[in-house]
């Protein structure tokens, strides 16, 4: 019985986390965040004992089954919303009770849906901005478990569910505003909901620091420090190589190809004129 209770708890939590695929509107970003959180659980199990799970719980139950299925369902929902058609007829002119019911339910779905293209490697500023967004999301997820530990909130308490739902709804608006600020050159100001989300994140971190100082100051094991130092070095090295060598070279190649195509078109036009 305890085994199935644990599976239900994990499935419920991962469904909420898998729904973030609809917020991010990107498969790879959701997948990377899922894997990164499992690695964070390994790294922080000396502070929070409930992170100490067996390998199959981390990678099979959490990463593959729960998170993977949740992300897949989120992406399928995105594809449905992107290809959705709308029927603007009057409700009573729609034939059939089932069609009327579908029309009523569709009233509560978005009128339009914008597909996100984060463009991780297009620009160095955009690359580090996406890393910063992922870091904030990871901290928000970790705060769920740290707040339960430092404030002695039992896992089945409804305040945990309410917090996750509130973060999901206002986080969707905040992330949409952040994406607009990053992608639209006409947008010059950071969104209000983005500032509110950042303020909530900072407030939660301050609460955890105040009431959980003994937990946060537990020393990290040596292998955890070595792993994250190597991880940061790899990220910085790849960023330097990509944005100082690979990306400029690709731009020079594409611009040279465009010039050669334009020259070939000019030659073809001149030859036709000469004929």
Phi, psi and omega in degrees: 000317179298326179298314181288329175296318179295320178296320180296318179298313180296319181295320180295314181296321183286333175295319177297318180290324178293332178295344179293343175300328177289328180286314182285329181058036180209128184291312186292323179296318178294319181293317179295319178296323178296313180293320181297322180294324177295322177293322177296325177297319175300319187286334187248014181290344175284341177264319179242107184299333181290350173282345182282087180247163177284166188297323182289332177291320179294306195261331181267303183289315185278297190291313187274306188283300188287302182293318181298315179293322178296318178295318180297316178296323177296318179293321177297323176295320178298316179296325177293318181290327180289325183260014185287138175254157185239141178250112186267011179289161175296147184303318186282348177271356178277126183283144174088141180291321181297318179296323177295318179296319177297320179296320180293316180293324179292344177297335183264009177258161183298144177291322178218161184220125182262126178279133181273135171234095188292334178056057187305318189254017180283327185208147183294323178295319180293323179299310181287334175294318177295321176298319178297320177296316179297321179296318178297321179293320178296319178295320178298320177293318179294327179300331178303316183278325179290323178295321177297325183283315187279334179260004177056047178267121180294145182305320181282003182294137183295341180297330177294318179292317180298319180296316180297319180292318178297317179297322180297318184284310181285336175292327177297317179293317181296318180291326176295318178294321178296317178296320178297319179295325180281329190258331185263114180294342179278346180273113186254352184235144176289139185294152180296317180294331176294319176294321179295317179298319178294321178295320178296318179299315180294319179297316178298319178296322178294321178297316180296320179294322182290313186262351180234035182300321181295327179286316184290334183268007174294131185294144179282144174297155184298318183294330177291317179298316180297318181298312184287330173295315178296322180296314180295320179296320179294317180297314181294321179295316179295321179298316179297317181293319184289318188267349177251343182233302188291310183295312176300323179294321178295321179293320178296321179294316180293322179291321176295323178294319178296320178296319179295323177294319178295319178296320179295320178295320178297318179297321180294319179295318180295322180293322177295320179295319180295327176291000000 
